[in-house]
Amino acid sequence: MTALSAGQIRFLSLLRREVSRFLKIKRQTIGAPLLETFLYISVFGAALGSRIDELHGFDYVVFVIPGLIMMAWAMNAFSNNSSSILQQKFQRAIDDQLSSPASPIELLLAFSFGGFLRGMMVAVLTFSAASVLVGVPVEEPLVLLPALFFVGFFFAQLGVLVGVRAEQFDDVSFYQTFVLQPLIFLGGVFYSASLLPEPFQTLTYFDPVYYMIGLVRYGFLGYSETSVAASLAALTVVAVGIFLVNLRLFSSGYKLRA
């Protein structure tokens, strides 16, 4: 067995701390998102599903589940990282980490994958629960896996960026409530943009989350209203771009050092 390098040991130690942090509050990090998903499926499946019946050849509740899975991954990755970094800024624990032997990229990756893993855990549990309740196909796994990876990575990086820039918890709450949630809900989680009247259909095309939901929906159902290749390429470029911005912030200690 190959021995781990010092850098790998530091990264895994930092990552374990992040994972342990959210596993200590399972009811908040896992129980609450699962309850939300169950309510969404129950309410929208029973109330709207009985009226809408089908969208583009799929049962309505099956049509919305990919968006719910993406939303669970996105919201949990974002909220975990933004709150974790801000909390450690308040406690000044981040000072010790910045002055430790851990490099900026090791710190950034540990924070990033802490939220990423939390989002993935909730998304997998959401998929499992939805499969038991209604059944969810997976038509294009070769598109679904990279799409979910880069969606999770993007929102994990976004959470890091907001956590670094935030000065109080109200700042995080503002981004989550007034920016992130509207973009997700107006991105086509519960409806098809092709059914909207103008100008709302055109406005939806300016919502970046619309293309992420389209990617994930194509992975599950094999249906998309957007170009899959272009959406995946753009998502990859943006996710990597935010990662590089965050790496620069960690390297300079911007709003991290006292």
N, C-alpha and C positions, 0 to 999 in steps of 0.2 A: 504494500500500500504506500502510495506517495505521500510524504509528509507535507502538511500544509505550510505555506509560507507565512511569515510574520504578518504581512498585509492581509492575507486571507483570514487569519485568526482574528485580527482586529475587526475586519468587516463582519465576520460571523458573530462576534461578541456584541457588536453594536446592533446588528440585526436581531439577535436574540433578545436584547433589551427592549427593542421596539415591539416585537411580537409578544413578549411577556406583558408589556404594558397594556395592550388591548385585550389580551386573554384574561386579565384579572377582572375585567368588567364585561363578562360575556353577555349579561342581560342587555347592556347598552349597545355593544358592538355587534352582537349576533342576533339576540332575541328580538330587539326592536325592529331591525330591518326585515326579518322574516315575517313578523306580524304585519308590517306595512304591506309586504308583497301579498300575503294571504288576503288582506282586506282589499287590495287592488283587484286581485283575481276574482274574489267573491262579488265585490260590488260591480265592477265593470263587466264581469262575465255574466252575472245574473241580471243586472239592470239593463245595461246597454246591449249585451250579447243577445238577449231575447228580442230586441228591436232591430238591431243592425244585422244580425244573423251572420253574414259573411262579408269579408273585404278581400277583393282580388282572389276569390276562390278559396279563402281560408276562413275557418271559424273565427269570429271576432276575437275571442279570448286568446286563441292561438296566435293571432296576428299581433297582439299587443305584448305578449310574453317576452319576445326578444328585447323589446325596448325596456321592459321592467328589469331584465337581467343586466342590461347595459347600465341602466340607471343605478342599480344597486352597487355595481362595481365602481362606477364613477363617483357617486356621493360618498361612499365609504373610504375610497382611496384619498379623495380630496380632504374630507373632514379629519381623518386620522393624521395626515401629515401636517396640515395647517395648525391643528390644535396642539400636536406634539411639539413642534418647533416653537410655537409661541409660548407654551408652558415652560419649556426649558430656557427660553429667553428670560422669562419672569424670574425663574429660580436661579438664573445665572449658571446653570449646569452646562450650558452651551460653551461657556468660557473654558471650562476644563477640557471639553472635547476638542475645541479649536487649538488649544495649546498642547494637546496630547500628541503622541507619535502618529496618530491616524492622519492620513492625508485628506485633503478636501474632497477628493473623489470617493474615498472610502466612507466618509461621513455622509456625503450626499446619497450614495447608493444605499446605505443602511437606512436612512430616513425614507428614501423613495420606495424601497421594496418592503418596508414595514407597512406602509399604507397600501401598496400594491397587493400584498398577501392578505391583508384584511379584506380588501375589496373582492379579491378572488374567492376567499372563503365564503363570503356572503353570497356572491354570484353563483357559486357551485351549489350552495344550499338552496338558493332560490330556484335554480334550474331543477334540482332534485324534487323539491316540493311541487313545482309546477308540473313536472313529468308525472308525478303520482296523481295530481288532481285532474289534469286535462290531457296530458301527453304532448310532448314537444318534439318535432322531428329535427334532425341535424342533417341537412341536405348537402352542405358544402363545407366540410370540416377544414379543408386546406385554406379557405378564406376566413372561416370563423376564428380559428386559433390565432393567426397574426392580428386579426381585427381586434379581438378581445385583449390581446397582449398590449397593443399600442394604445387602445382606449384606456386601459388601466394605467399604463405608463404615463400617458399624457395627463390624466387627472391627478396622478400621484405627483408629477412635476408641478402641476398647477397649484396643488396644495402646499408644496414646499415653497413656491414663489410667494404665495399669499402669506404663509406663515412667517417668512423672512421679512416681508414688507410691513406686516401688521404690527401695530403698537399696543393694541388691546383686543380683547375677545370680541368686542362689538365689530371690529373690522372684519374678522373672519365670518361672523354671522351675517354681515352686510353682503359680502361676496356670495355666500352660500344661498341666502334668501332672495336677494334682489338681482343676482346675475346668473348663478349656476342653475338654480331650480327653474326660473322662467325659460332659459335656453333649452333645458331638457324637456320640459313639458310642452313647449311650443315647437319642439323639433320633430314631432310626429310619433311620440310614444303611444298615444291612444287613438291616433287617426292617420289616415293617408292624406298627404298634402295634395294629391291629385283631386281630392274631393272638395277642397276649399274653394270658395269664390275669390275672385280678384278684389282687392290687391293682396289678400292674405296669402294666397298661394305663392305669389312672387316674393313676398316678405320672408316666407319660410325658407326659400332658397338661400337667403343671406344668413341663416342660422347654421353655424358650423356643426352643431350637434346633430342636425338633420342628416348629414352625410355619415356620421358615425353610427347612428341608429340604422341607416340604410345598409351599411356594411354588416352589422351584426344580424340584422333581419335576413339579409341574403345568405349569411352563413347557416342560419337555422332553417329558413323556409325556401331558399333558392329564388327569392323574389326581391327586387330592388328597383326603386324609381330613379336611381342615380348611377353614374358610371362607377363600377366597383374598383377597377384598376386605378382610376384617377383619385377616388376618395381615399384608397389605401395609401397611395403614394403621398398625397397631401398630408394625411394624418401622420405618417412616418416622419416626414420632413419637419412638421410643426412640433412633434413630440421631442425629436432630437434637438431642435432649436431651443426649446424651453430648457431642456437638460443642460445645454451649453451655457445658457444664461445663468441658471442656478449654480453651475460649477464656477463660473466667474464670481458670483456673489459669495460663495463659500470660500473661494481662494482669497478674496479681498477682505472678508469679514464684514461686509456691508450690512449694517443694522443688526449684526450678530454680536459684535464685541461691545463691551460696556464702554 
